[in-house]
Every structure is written in structure tokens, then in C-alpha cells.
Amino acid sequence: MNIRHPEIVDAVKRALAEDIGTGDITTNATVDTAQKATGRFIARQPMTVCGVELLELVYEELGGVDFFGVHIASGQRAEDGDVIATVRGKARTLLTAERVALNFQQRLSGIATLTRRHTDAVAGTGCQILDTRKTTPGLRRLEKWATQSGGATNHRLGLFDAILIKNNHITAAGGVRQALERVMAAGVPEGVRIEIEVRTRLELEEALTFGAQHLLLDNLTPPEAAEWVRFINKRATTELSGGMKLETLRDYATAGADYISVGALTHSAVAVDINFRVALESA
């Protein structure tokens, strides 16, 4: 992940501005400007880490940091008590940055940890877990980094980098055939994937007849999914979606689909527990 992508840099700056505003009045009133300290970010539960590298941007924006080191990088596992990162510099900087630094790590590591549970559940089946666009507004690039850190494959980043014809598009176009014909007539840039959602066997057969390359099979049971995948017989890649639960995920994966997309990776992830502990340094 390029942490210096403009969207990510902007997200960090906005988070700091939101929290600090006109100044950290508590820290400025209680901590001497010359005081130095060392801070450690410590995992308080097992987790898959994500977002620790953003701390470099946080501290660059505030200044006053002499050293910053990552001990457990994004995508790696941390156990309870592990030190994820260390920072040394002005105590005021460390304290003022604390909440923003933790918010990013706890949120993104929560997504990565939940995602890892899903990818572990389908390990060895040949099926890949996809994320979705069900992300926090303004934080999509970061949250998709988190799912990737947990072992998932990124689906489209937005409406601009892939074609996904869903049920409302089909309704608006007048049917599966009409939707596919309009897409083909509009001209598809090279490398852009065309995917279409099908809800019935009739729609499935029509989509295959008119050249669908990637099929989204929504709201099927595992036996239904297996039956549909057998019928498709590799004439198109297949993606299962709709109410995917961790406890039944492997049943769906063994149905033979190429992908399973899971919105819960981002919309239902719970932040993990990471502590920040400061130790003052002698003058």
C-alpha cells in the first residue's frame, strides 16, 4: 500500500484536524514543552495488524518525533502483549497524536482480523474472499488495504474501475439481455471486468447466452450454489454473495465458486484492543 497516496494523506490530515482543532489544551497545560518520552503501541488481544505504517504520516504532520519504528507490519499477526510499534520524541506530540494513531490502527486492524477469519475459513478450497464497497465514507482505500492485509482480494474500488450490472440496472435496462447488449454497445475499456448479477435460473441462462464473463449469484443456499456452479461449468467465473456468515462460509466455498464477496468485512468489523503506553525520558 502506498501510504502517501493523496487520499490517504488527506484522511490523516482530516483526522488530526478534527481531533486537535485549535490545540490540545489538556496536553499543553500539563506537559512541559521540552519533555521527551518513548511510546509503545501494544496489542491487547490476538490480531492481524493493519494501519501501523500510517503513524509515520501522523508524526510527520505534527513534528517533534526523533524515532519511529514498526515491529509488526500490516498483514502480520500480533499476540496479546506484543509491541507493534515504538515512537520517541516530544511528549506533547506523542500525547496529542495518541487518539488518532489508535483510531486508525484499531479500526483497520479490526477489519484485517475479521477478514483473516474469513480467509482462513475457506483455505484450501480454491475460493477467494472479496471485499465490497460497503465501507466508511472517505476511508475506502484504507479499509480495502485492511481487507487485503487480512488475505482478501479487493473487488472494485469504486464505480469507475469495473462494470457490475446489478438487479436495479437490469430492471432499468429492461432485462439481462438488454443490459449486456447496452454495455457491449457502449464500449468497454481494455482490462475492465464485466460482471452481472443473476437471481433466477432464467436470468442465469440468458446471461450465459449473451456472453457474460463473470456471474454474481446472490442469496443462494450452499446446495443451490453447488447446483448453479455445476450448470455454469466454467463458462464464466462465479461469485457468491448475500448474507454470507462465517459459520457457513466453507460450505459455500466448497460449492465450487471462484469468489465469495462479504460486506461484513468492513461494515461489521469491531475495532481491536491496542494500548499506547508512554514512558518519560530524563532530561
Secondary structure, 3 states (H helix, E strand, C coil): CCCCCHHHHHHHHHHHHHHHCCCCHHHHHHCCCCCEEEEEEEECCCEECCCHHHHHHHHHHHCCEEEEEECCCCCCEECCCCEEEEEEEEHHHHHHHHHHHHHHHHHHHHHHHHHHHHHHHCCCCCCEEECCCCCCCCCHHHHHHHHHHCCCECCCCCCCCCEEECHHHHHHHCCHHHHHHHHHHHCCCCCCCEEEEECCHHHHHHHHHCCCCEEEEECCCHHHHHHHHHHHCCCCEEEEECCCCHHHHHHHHCCCCCEEECCHHHHCCCCCCEEEEEEECCC
